[in-house]
Amino acid sequence: MTASKITAAEVREMKGRGQKIASLTAYDFPMARLLDQAGIPLLLVGDSLGMVVLGYPDTTHVTMAEMEHHVRAVARAQPHALLVADLPCKSYDTPERAVANAQRLVAAGAEAVKAEGGRDIVLQVRAIIASGIPFLGHLGMLPQHVLEEGGYRIKGKNDVEHEALLADADALVQAGAFAVVLELVTAKVAAEITRRIPVPTIGIGSGPDCDGQILVTPDLLGLLPWYNLKHVKPWLNAADQMRTAVKQWKDAVETGTKP
Ligand code: KIV
């Protein structure tokens, strides 16, 4: 485990060293502490928290106040990892709002912010970076647009999407993003973007050739079996283990074998 604080510049440099970046989401103090102890270099307080912690049907309902609340909890773990926070839906519709809300997340403890989009948000990205806040891009399937798009679809399957992804990735790099998340991008296009841009690509459901991978931690741990996700195979069956432990304890209390 790295003892010193990891910066956005260091995450960016990992690509040059050929060092793969294993990133995870964190939404609260204990999870942040455990993931940091496991040596994860980038922790994202993702707006996925709307679905996996707060029970919303999608991420479009998440507010700035909810993001700040969870960023504060993760920051209290004082992780060595770079702490990135998502700007939630509609919080960055102008450059001024993007900067003001990015500053709120930084005041809560974030060290970098992420927002969804490419050429359409390049003014916001430039403004955020000009204010001194490192920026992580997010291209491909954009969950904050799930309602307009009518579902979670893989991106890059046709020429129009392919060209748009390349142009968006170039725009984010030119604007100064230190890395770019690629969500549900075809493995072929994700590999092409990874070869093309000088900053790391961090994939989720985008094949093995990205510079790093990111997962929603409860998906990795098998905590949410009611989501049937194709892009992730849980490495633990935490839901079953929890149910079994709770049932055993309940039985012990009810039978008087455990006071
Ligand atoms: O909100 C989130 O957790 C994310 C990851 C899926 C990259 O954006």
py3Dmol code that shows the C-alpha trace and the ligand (Angstrom):
import py3Dmol

protein = """\
ATOM      1  CA  MET A   1       0.000   0.000   0.000  1.00  0.00           C
ATOM      2  CA  THR A   2       1.278   3.492  -0.862  1.00  0.00           C
ATOM      3  CA  ALA A   3       1.765   5.516   2.297  1.00  0.00           C
ATOM      4  CA  SER A   4       1.669   8.971   0.711  1.00  0.00           C
ATOM      5  CA  LYS A   5      -1.366  10.791  -0.618  1.00  0.00           C
ATOM      6  CA  ILE A   6      -2.120  10.015  -4.283  1.00  0.00           C
ATOM      7  CA  THR A   7      -2.743  13.009  -6.532  1.00  0.00           C
ATOM      8  CA  ALA A   8      -4.543  13.356  -9.849  1.00  0.00           C
ATOM      9  CA  ALA A   9      -1.163  13.989 -11.520  1.00  0.00           C
ATOM     10  CA  GLU A  10       0.119  10.675 -10.133  1.00  0.00           C
ATOM     11  CA  VAL A  11      -2.933   8.810 -11.448  1.00  0.00           C
ATOM     12  CA  ARG A  12      -2.295  10.371 -14.848  1.00  0.00           C
ATOM     13  CA  GLU A  13       1.384   9.316 -14.736  1.00  0.00           C
ATOM     14  CA  MET A  14       0.438   5.684 -14.033  1.00  0.00           C
ATOM     15  CA  LYS A  15      -0.341   5.296 -17.744  1.00  0.00           C
ATOM     16  CA  GLY A  16       3.228   6.239 -18.739  1.00  0.00           C
ATOM     17  CA  ARG A  17       4.570   3.593 -16.347  1.00  0.00           C
ATOM     18  CA  GLY A  18       2.202   0.957 -17.734  1.00  0.00           C
ATOM     19  CA  GLN A  19       0.684   0.644 -14.258  1.00  0.00           C
ATOM     20  CA  LYS A  20      -2.944  -0.502 -14.365  1.00  0.00           C
ATOM     21  CA  ILE A  21      -5.381   1.501 -12.239  1.00  0.00           C
ATOM     22  CA  ALA A  22      -7.854  -0.492 -10.093  1.00  0.00           C
ATOM     23  CA  SER A  23     -10.528   1.957  -8.960  1.00  0.00           C
ATOM     24  CA  LEU A  24     -13.690   1.492  -6.905  1.00  0.00           C
ATOM     25  CA  THR A  25     -16.615   3.526  -5.647  1.00  0.00           C
ATOM     26  CA  ALA A  26     -16.985   4.383  -1.961  1.00  0.00           C
ATOM     27  CA  TYR A  27     -19.959   6.015  -0.302  1.00  0.00           C
ATOM     28  CA  ASP A  28     -19.236   5.873   3.421  1.00  0.00           C
ATOM     29  CA  PHE A  29     -16.501   5.882   6.061  1.00  0.00           C
ATOM     30  CA  PRO A  30     -15.996   2.120   6.673  1.00  0.00           C
ATOM     31  CA  MET A  31     -15.988   1.215   2.980  1.00  0.00           C
ATOM     32  CA  ALA A  32     -13.531   4.016   2.201  1.00  0.00           C
ATOM     33  CA  ARG A  33     -11.235   2.873   5.004  1.00  0.00           C
ATOM     34  CA  LEU A  34     -11.315  -0.797   3.910  1.00  0.00           C
ATOM     35  CA  LEU A  35     -10.765  -0.023   0.212  1.00  0.00           C
ATOM     36  CA  ASP A  36      -7.919   2.315   1.091  1.00  0.00           C
ATOM     37  CA  GLN A  37      -6.334  -0.346   3.300  1.00  0.00           C
ATOM     38  CA  ALA A  38      -6.516  -2.690   0.299  1.00  0.00           C
ATOM     39  CA  GLY A  39      -4.435  -0.164  -1.669  1.00  0.00           C
ATOM     40  CA  ILE A  40      -7.014   1.119  -4.156  1.00  0.00           C
ATOM     41  CA  PRO A  41      -5.470   4.333  -5.593  1.00  0.00           C
ATOM     42  CA  LEU A  42      -8.663   6.081  -6.749  1.00  0.00           C
ATOM     43  CA  LEU A  43     -11.931   6.152  -4.804  1.00  0.00           C
ATOM     44  CA  LEU A  44     -14.983   7.593  -6.525  1.00  0.00           C
ATOM     45  CA  VAL A  45     -17.960   8.871  -4.584  1.00  0.00           C
ATOM     46  CA  GLY A  46     -20.123   8.081  -7.581  1.00  0.00           C
ATOM     47  CA  ASP A  47     -23.647   9.293  -8.075  1.00  0.00           C
ATOM     48  CA  SER A  48     -24.376   5.569  -8.417  1.00  0.00           C
ATOM     49  CA  LEU A  49     -24.944   6.014  -4.680  1.00  0.00           C
ATOM     50  CA  GLY A  50     -28.424   7.147  -5.683  1.00  0.00           C
ATOM     51  CA  MET A  51     -29.223   3.603  -6.793  1.00  0.00           C
ATOM     52  CA  VAL A  52     -26.997   1.396  -4.635  1.00  0.00           C
ATOM     53  CA  VAL A  53     -27.310   3.271  -1.328  1.00  0.00           C
ATOM     54  CA  LEU A  54     -30.370   5.511  -1.516  1.00  0.00           C
ATOM     55  CA  GLY A  55     -32.711   3.254  -3.512  1.00  0.00           C
ATOM     56  CA  TYR A  56     -33.576   5.663  -6.345  1.00  0.00           C
ATOM     57  CA  PRO A  57     -34.470   4.037  -9.687  1.00  0.00           C
ATOM     58  CA  ASP A  58     -31.571   5.824 -11.460  1.00  0.00           C
ATOM     59  CA  THR A  59     -28.902   8.458 -10.806  1.00  0.00           C
ATOM     60  CA  THR A  60     -30.905  11.432 -12.105  1.00  0.00           C
ATOM     61  CA  HIS A  61     -32.481  11.999  -8.660  1.00  0.00           C
ATOM     62  CA  VAL A  62     -29.219  12.554  -6.776  1.00  0.00           C
ATOM     63  CA  THR A  63     -28.779  16.052  -5.327  1.00  0.00           C
ATOM     64  CA  MET A  64     -25.715  18.113  -4.480  1.00  0.00           C
ATOM     65  CA  ALA A  65     -26.624  17.881  -0.780  1.00  0.00           C
ATOM     66  CA  GLU A  66     -26.632  14.063  -0.983  1.00  0.00           C
ATOM     67  CA  MET A  67     -23.280  14.043  -2.771  1.00  0.00           C
ATOM     68  CA  GLU A  68     -21.758  16.386  -0.175  1.00  0.00           C
ATOM     69  CA  HIS A  69     -23.067  14.201   2.666  1.00  0.00           C
ATOM     70  CA  HIS A  70     -21.386  11.066   1.264  1.00  0.00           C
ATOM     71  CA  VAL A  71     -18.189  12.856   0.228  1.00  0.00           C
ATOM     72  CA  ARG A  72     -17.811  14.087   3.832  1.00  0.00           C
ATOM     73  CA  ALA A  73     -18.228  10.529   5.147  1.00  0.00           C
ATOM     74  CA  VAL A  74     -15.602   9.136   2.748  1.00  0.00           C
ATOM     75  CA  ALA A  75     -13.216  12.028   3.428  1.00  0.00           C
ATOM     76  CA  ARG A  76     -13.374  11.282   7.181  1.00  0.00           C
ATOM     77  CA  ALA A  77     -11.537   8.022   6.390  1.00  0.00           C
ATOM     78  CA  GLN A  78      -8.605  10.223   5.256  1.00  0.00           C
ATOM     79  CA  PRO A  79      -7.773   7.855   2.388  1.00  0.00           C
ATOM     80  CA  HIS A  80      -4.381   7.792   0.708  1.00  0.00           C
ATOM     81  CA  ALA A  81      -6.363   7.241  -2.477  1.00  0.00           C
ATOM     82  CA  LEU A  82      -7.324  10.144  -4.678  1.00  0.00           C
ATOM     83  CA  LEU A  83     -10.880  11.049  -3.664  1.00  0.00           C
ATOM     84  CA  VAL A  84     -12.992  11.901  -6.727  1.00  0.00           C
ATOM     85  CA  ALA A  85     -16.648  12.959  -6.488  1.00  0.00           C
ATOM     86  CA  ASP A  86     -19.361  13.005  -9.129  1.00  0.00           C
ATOM     87  CA  LEU A  87     -21.104  16.209 -10.055  1.00  0.00           C
ATOM     88  CA  PRO A  88     -24.733  15.038 -10.011  1.00  0.00           C
ATOM     89  CA  CYS A  89     -27.290  15.456 -12.777  1.00  0.00           C
ATOM     90  CA  LYS A  90     -28.023  19.068 -13.776  1.00  0.00           C
ATOM     91  CA  SER A  91     -25.406  20.467 -11.366  1.00  0.00           C
ATOM     92  CA  TYR A  92     -23.077  21.522 -14.212  1.00  0.00           C
ATOM     93  CA  ASP A  93     -25.356  22.881 -16.890  1.00  0.00           C
ATOM     94  CA  THR A  94     -23.332  26.124 -17.125  1.00  0.00           C
ATOM     95  CA  PRO A  95     -19.603  26.731 -16.505  1.00  0.00           C
ATOM     96  CA  GLU A  96     -20.466  28.961 -13.516  1.00  0.00           C
ATOM     97  CA  ARG A  97     -22.650  26.310 -11.878  1.00  0.00           C
ATOM     98  CA  ALA A  98     -20.069  23.629 -12.677  1.00  0.00           C
ATOM     99  CA  VAL A  99     -17.340  25.559 -10.853  1.00  0.00           C
ATOM    100  CA  ALA A 100     -19.553  26.515  -7.901  1.00  0.00           C
ATOM    101  CA  ASN A 101     -20.719  22.916  -7.406  1.00  0.00           C
ATOM    102  CA  ALA A 102     -17.235  21.451  -7.932  1.00  0.00           C
ATOM    103  CA  GLN A 103     -16.017  23.836  -5.216  1.00  0.00           C
ATOM    104  CA  ARG A 104     -18.795  22.612  -2.900  1.00  0.00           C
ATOM    105  CA  LEU A 105     -17.623  19.000  -3.419  1.00  0.00           C
ATOM    106  CA  VAL A 106     -14.027  20.039  -2.742  1.00  0.00           C
ATOM    107  CA  ALA A 107     -15.140  21.846   0.424  1.00  0.00           C
ATOM    108  CA  ALA A 108     -16.754  18.546   1.474  1.00  0.00           C
ATOM    109  CA  GLY A 109     -13.439  16.719   0.958  1.00  0.00           C
ATOM    110  CA  ALA A 110     -13.165  15.765  -2.732  1.00  0.00           C
ATOM    111  CA  GLU A 111      -9.819  16.232  -4.466  1.00  0.00           C
ATOM    112  CA  ALA A 112     -11.134  15.972  -8.025  1.00  0.00           C
ATOM    113  CA  VAL A 113     -14.540  15.860  -9.704  1.00  0.00           C
ATOM    114  CA  LYS A 114     -16.113  13.837 -12.501  1.00  0.00           C
ATOM    115  CA  ALA A 115     -18.940  14.790 -14.850  1.00  0.00           C
ATOM    116  CA  GLU A 116     -20.557  12.992 -17.785  1.00  0.00           C
ATOM    117  CA  GLY A 117     -20.022  14.185 -21.344  1.00  0.00           C
ATOM    118  CA  GLY A 118     -17.450  15.298 -23.899  1.00  0.00           C
ATOM    119  CA  ARG A 119     -17.633  18.183 -26.374  1.00  0.00           C
ATOM    120  CA  ASP A 120     -21.007  19.222 -24.908  1.00  0.00           C
ATOM    121  CA  ILE A 121     -19.442  20.066 -21.508  1.00  0.00           C
ATOM    122  CA  VAL A 122     -16.003  21.222 -22.600  1.00  0.00           C
ATOM    123  CA  LEU A 123     -16.568  24.814 -21.379  1.00  0.00           C
ATOM    124  CA  GLN A 124     -17.545  23.432 -17.960  1.00  0.00           C
ATOM    125  CA  VAL A 125     -14.453  21.177 -17.902  1.00  0.00           C
ATOM    126  CA  ARG A 126     -12.158  24.067 -18.800  1.00  0.00           C
ATOM    127  CA  ALA A 127     -13.747  26.276 -16.127  1.00  0.00           C
ATOM    128  CA  ILE A 128     -13.421  23.580 -13.440  1.00  0.00           C
ATOM    129  CA  ILE A 129      -9.764  22.968 -14.280  1.00  0.00           C
ATOM    130  CA  ALA A 130      -9.058  26.733 -14.470  1.00  0.00           C
ATOM    131  CA  SER A 131     -10.421  26.983 -10.908  1.00  0.00           C
ATOM    132  CA  GLY A 132      -7.715  24.527  -9.811  1.00  0.00           C
ATOM    133  CA  ILE A 133      -9.834  21.371  -9.475  1.00  0.00           C
ATOM    134  CA  PRO A 134      -8.630  18.236 -11.309  1.00  0.00           C
ATOM    135  CA  PHE A 135     -11.227  16.739 -13.656  1.00  0.00           C
ATOM    136  CA  LEU A 136     -12.021  13.099 -14.499  1.00  0.00           C
ATOM    137  CA  GLY A 137     -13.996  12.593 -17.738  1.00  0.00           C
ATOM    138  CA  HIS A 138     -16.810  10.083 -18.288  1.00  0.00           C
ATOM    139  CA  LEU A 139     -17.779   8.910 -21.803  1.00  0.00           C
ATOM    140  CA  GLY A 140     -19.806   6.077 -23.307  1.00  0.00           C
ATOM    141  CA  MET A 141     -23.045   5.131 -21.587  1.00  0.00           C
ATOM    142  CA  LEU A 142     -23.927   8.171 -19.485  1.00  0.00           C
ATOM    143  CA  PRO A 143     -26.268   7.116 -16.645  1.00  0.00           C
ATOM    144  CA  GLN A 144     -27.443  10.716 -16.095  1.00  0.00           C
ATOM    145  CA  HIS A 145     -28.950  10.492 -19.621  1.00  0.00           C
ATOM    146  CA  VAL A 146     -30.616   7.111 -19.127  1.00  0.00           C
ATOM    147  CA  LEU A 147     -34.133   8.520 -19.372  1.00  0.00           C
ATOM    148  CA  GLU A 148     -33.520  10.279 -22.747  1.00  0.00           C
ATOM    149  CA  GLU A 149     -31.653   7.201 -24.006  1.00  0.00           C
ATOM    150  CA  GLY A 150     -34.284   4.727 -22.819  1.00  0.00           C
ATOM    151  CA  GLY A 151     -31.856   2.323 -21.120  1.00  0.00           C
ATOM    152  CA  TYR A 152     -28.243   1.319 -20.515  1.00  0.00           C
ATOM    153  CA  ARG A 153     -26.882   0.633 -24.022  1.00  0.00           C
ATOM    154  CA  ILE A 154     -23.371  -0.280 -25.152  1.00  0.00           C
ATOM    155  CA  LYS A 155     -21.764   2.629 -27.071  1.00  0.00           C
ATOM    156  CA  GLY A 156     -19.439   2.547 -30.082  1.00  0.00           C
ATOM    157  CA  LYS A 157     -21.195  -0.115 -32.118  1.00  0.00           C
ATOM    158  CA  ASN A 158     -21.707   2.077 -35.193  1.00  0.00           C
ATOM    159  CA  ASP A 159     -19.544   4.619 -37.070  1.00  0.00           C
ATOM    160  CA  VAL A 160     -21.405   7.650 -35.737  1.00  0.00           C
ATOM    161  CA  GLU A 161     -20.940   6.616 -32.100  1.00  0.00           C
ATOM    162  CA  HIS A 162     -17.351   5.515 -32.771  1.00  0.00           C
ATOM    163  CA  GLU A 163     -16.366   8.891 -34.289  1.00  0.00           C
ATOM    164  CA  ALA A 164     -18.254  10.790 -31.558  1.00  0.00           C
ATOM    165  CA  LEU A 165     -16.393   8.893 -28.819  1.00  0.00           C
ATOM    166  CA  LEU A 166     -13.002   9.657 -30.392  1.00  0.00           C
ATOM    167  CA  ALA A 167     -13.875  13.359 -30.767  1.00  0.00           C
ATOM    168  CA  ASP A 168     -15.205  13.533 -27.200  1.00  0.00           C
ATOM    169  CA  ALA A 169     -12.102  11.828 -25.794  1.00  0.00           C
ATOM    170  CA  ASP A 170      -9.852  14.258 -27.701  1.00  0.00           C
ATOM    171  CA  ALA A 171     -11.908  17.217 -26.424  1.00  0.00           C
ATOM    172  CA  LEU A 172     -11.604  16.090 -22.796  1.00  0.00           C
ATOM    173  CA  VAL A 173      -7.844  15.612 -23.142  1.00  0.00           C
ATOM    174  CA  GLN A 174      -7.431  19.055 -24.759  1.00  0.00           C
ATOM    175  CA  ALA A 175      -9.496  20.585 -21.954  1.00  0.00           C
ATOM    176  CA  GLY A 176      -7.109  19.022 -19.394  1.00  0.00           C
ATOM    177  CA  ALA A 177      -8.864  15.933 -17.967  1.00  0.00           C
ATOM    178  CA  PHE A 178      -6.372  13.800 -16.014  1.00  0.00           C
ATOM    179  CA  ALA A 179      -8.135  10.525 -16.980  1.00  0.00           C
ATOM    180  CA  VAL A 180     -11.343   9.395 -18.675  1.00  0.00           C
ATOM    181  CA  VAL A 181     -13.854   6.765 -17.519  1.00  0.00           C
ATOM    182  CA  LEU A 182     -15.256   4.698 -20.409  1.00  0.00           C
ATOM    183  CA  GLU A 183     -18.580   3.116 -19.438  1.00  0.00           C
ATOM    184  CA  LEU A 184     -20.120   0.363 -21.592  1.00  0.00           C
ATOM    185  CA  VAL A 185     -17.993   1.177 -24.651  1.00  0.00           C
ATOM    186  CA  THR A 186     -17.260  -1.672 -27.068  1.00  0.00           C
ATOM    187  CA  ALA A 187     -13.928  -3.310 -26.222  1.00  0.00           C
ATOM    188  CA  LYS A 188     -12.588  -2.426 -29.692  1.00  0.00           C
ATOM    189  CA  VAL A 189     -13.372   1.299 -29.452  1.00  0.00           C
ATOM    190  CA  ALA A 190     -12.201   1.444 -25.808  1.00  0.00           C
ATOM    191  CA  ALA A 191      -8.872  -0.095 -26.875  1.00  0.00           C
ATOM    192  CA  GLU A 192      -8.574   2.441 -29.707  1.00  0.00           C
ATOM    193  CA  ILE A 193      -9.241   5.380 -27.362  1.00  0.00           C
ATOM    194  CA  THR A 194      -6.725   3.931 -24.892  1.00  0.00           C
ATOM    195  CA  ARG A 195      -4.028   3.855 -27.598  1.00  0.00           C
ATOM    196  CA  ARG A 196      -5.011   7.298 -28.873  1.00  0.00           C
ATOM    197  CA  ILE A 197      -5.075   9.501 -25.764  1.00  0.00           C
ATOM    198  CA  PRO A 198      -2.146  10.327 -23.453  1.00  0.00           C
ATOM    199  CA  VAL A 199      -4.187  10.135 -20.236  1.00  0.00           C
ATOM    200  CA  PRO A 200      -5.462   6.905 -18.655  1.00  0.00           C
ATOM    201  CA  THR A 201      -8.750   5.354 -19.672  1.00  0.00           C
ATOM    202  CA  ILE A 202     -10.595   3.684 -16.797  1.00  0.00           C
ATOM    203  CA  GLY A 203     -13.134   1.197 -18.088  1.00  0.00           C
ATOM    204  CA  ILE A 204     -16.355  -0.201 -16.718  1.00  0.00           C
ATOM    205  CA  GLY A 205     -17.844  -2.855 -18.951  1.00  0.00           C
ATOM    206  CA  SER A 206     -15.505  -1.669 -21.729  1.00  0.00           C
ATOM    207  CA  GLY A 207     -13.173  -4.631 -22.209  1.00  0.00           C
ATOM    208  CA  PRO A 208      -9.741  -5.534 -20.863  1.00  0.00           C
ATOM    209  CA  ASP A 209      -7.548  -3.053 -22.740  1.00  0.00           C
ATOM    210  CA  CYS A 210      -8.278   0.135 -20.811  1.00  0.00           C
ATOM    211  CA  ASP A 211      -5.507   1.544 -18.616  1.00  0.00           C
ATOM    212  CA  GLY A 212      -7.589   0.767 -15.566  1.00  0.00           C
ATOM    213  CA  GLN A 213     -10.923  -0.577 -14.417  1.00  0.00           C
ATOM    214  CA  ILE A 214     -13.561   0.819 -12.097  1.00  0.00           C
ATOM    215  CA  LEU A 215     -16.481  -0.970 -10.495  1.00  0.00           C
ATOM    216  CA  VAL A 216     -19.369  -0.026  -8.268  1.00  0.00           C
ATOM    217  CA  THR A 217     -18.097  -1.687  -5.073  1.00  0.00           C
ATOM    218  CA  PRO A 218     -21.404  -3.366  -4.035  1.00  0.00           C
ATOM    219  CA  ASP A 219     -21.424  -5.014  -7.511  1.00  0.00           C
ATOM    220  CA  LEU A 220     -17.898  -6.361  -6.964  1.00  0.00           C
ATOM    221  CA  LEU A 221     -18.898  -7.700  -3.547  1.00  0.00           C
ATOM    222  CA  GLY A 222     -22.194  -9.248  -4.642  1.00  0.00           C
ATOM    223  CA  LEU A 223     -24.217  -7.111  -2.258  1.00  0.00           C
ATOM    224  CA  LEU A 224     -27.032  -6.267  -4.655  1.00  0.00           C
ATOM    225  CA  PRO A 225     -28.195  -9.528  -6.253  1.00  0.00           C
ATOM    226  CA  TRP A 226     -31.381  -7.877  -7.551  1.00  0.00           C
ATOM    227  CA  TYR A 227     -29.344  -6.079 -10.240  1.00  0.00           C
ATOM    228  CA  ASN A 228     -28.571  -8.526 -13.027  1.00  0.00           C
ATOM    229  CA  LEU A 229     -25.417  -6.963 -14.476  1.00  0.00           C
ATOM    230  CA  LYS A 230     -23.656  -8.455 -17.486  1.00  0.00           C
ATOM    231  CA  HIS A 231     -20.397  -6.513 -17.117  1.00  0.00           C
ATOM    232  CA  VAL A 232     -19.444  -7.651 -13.623  1.00  0.00           C
ATOM    233  CA  LYS A 233     -18.935 -11.006 -12.001  1.00  0.00           C
ATOM    234  CA  PRO A 234     -19.023 -10.573  -8.197  1.00  0.00           C
ATOM    235  CA  TRP A 235     -15.821 -11.641  -6.414  1.00  0.00           C
ATOM    236  CA  LEU A 236     -17.769 -12.311  -3.210  1.00  0.00           C
ATOM    237  CA  ASN A 237     -21.345 -13.319  -2.434  1.00  0.00           C
ATOM    238  CA  ALA A 238     -21.805 -10.788   0.350  1.00  0.00           C
ATOM    239  CA  ALA A 239     -25.614 -10.790   0.103  1.00  0.00           C
ATOM    240  CA  ASP A 240     -25.820 -14.545   0.817  1.00  0.00           C
ATOM    241  CA  GLN A 241     -23.172 -14.329   3.532  1.00  0.00           C
ATOM    242  CA  MET A 242     -25.060 -11.484   5.237  1.00  0.00           C
ATOM    243  CA  ARG A 243     -28.407 -13.263   5.056  1.00  0.00           C
ATOM    244  CA  THR A 244     -26.863 -16.478   6.436  1.00  0.00           C
ATOM    245  CA  ALA A 245     -25.072 -14.736   9.309  1.00  0.00           C
ATOM    246  CA  VAL A 246     -28.159 -12.708  10.234  1.00  0.00           C
ATOM    247  CA  LYS A 247     -30.401 -15.762  10.128  1.00  0.00           C
ATOM    248  CA  GLN A 248     -27.982 -17.796  12.265  1.00  0.00           C
ATOM    249  CA  TRP A 249     -27.819 -15.004  14.844  1.00  0.00           C
ATOM    250  CA  LYS A 250     -31.615 -14.590  14.799  1.00  0.00           C
ATOM    251  CA  ASP A 251     -32.126 -18.354  15.290  1.00  0.00           C
ATOM    252  CA  ALA A 252     -29.610 -18.350  18.137  1.00  0.00           C
ATOM    253  CA  VAL A 253     -31.392 -15.445  19.869  1.00  0.00           C
ATOM    254  CA  GLU A 254     -34.812 -17.015  19.357  1.00  0.00           C
ATOM    255  CA  THR A 255     -33.743 -20.456  20.619  1.00  0.00           C
ATOM    256  CA  GLY A 256     -31.897 -18.977  23.585  1.00  0.00           C
ATOM    257  CA  THR A 257     -28.497 -20.393  22.528  1.00  0.00           C
ATOM    258  CA  LYS A 258     -27.129 -16.860  22.215  1.00  0.00           C
ATOM    259  CA  PRO A 259     -28.242 -14.289  24.812  1.00  0.00           C
TER     260      PRO A 259
END
"""
ligand_1 = """\
8
KIV
O -21.424 6.795 -10.378
C -20.576 5.906 -10.532
O -20.397 5.009 -9.713
C -19.784 5.945 -11.756
C -18.994 4.723 -12.090
C -19.894 3.712 -12.653
C -17.868 5.021 -13.005
O -19.827 6.892 -12.475
"""
view = py3Dmol.view(width=600, height=400)
view.addModel(protein, "pdb")
view.setStyle({"model": 0}, {"cartoon": {"style": "trace"}})
view.addModel(ligand_1, "xyz")
view.setStyle({"model": 1}, {"stick": {}})
view.zoomTo()
view.show()
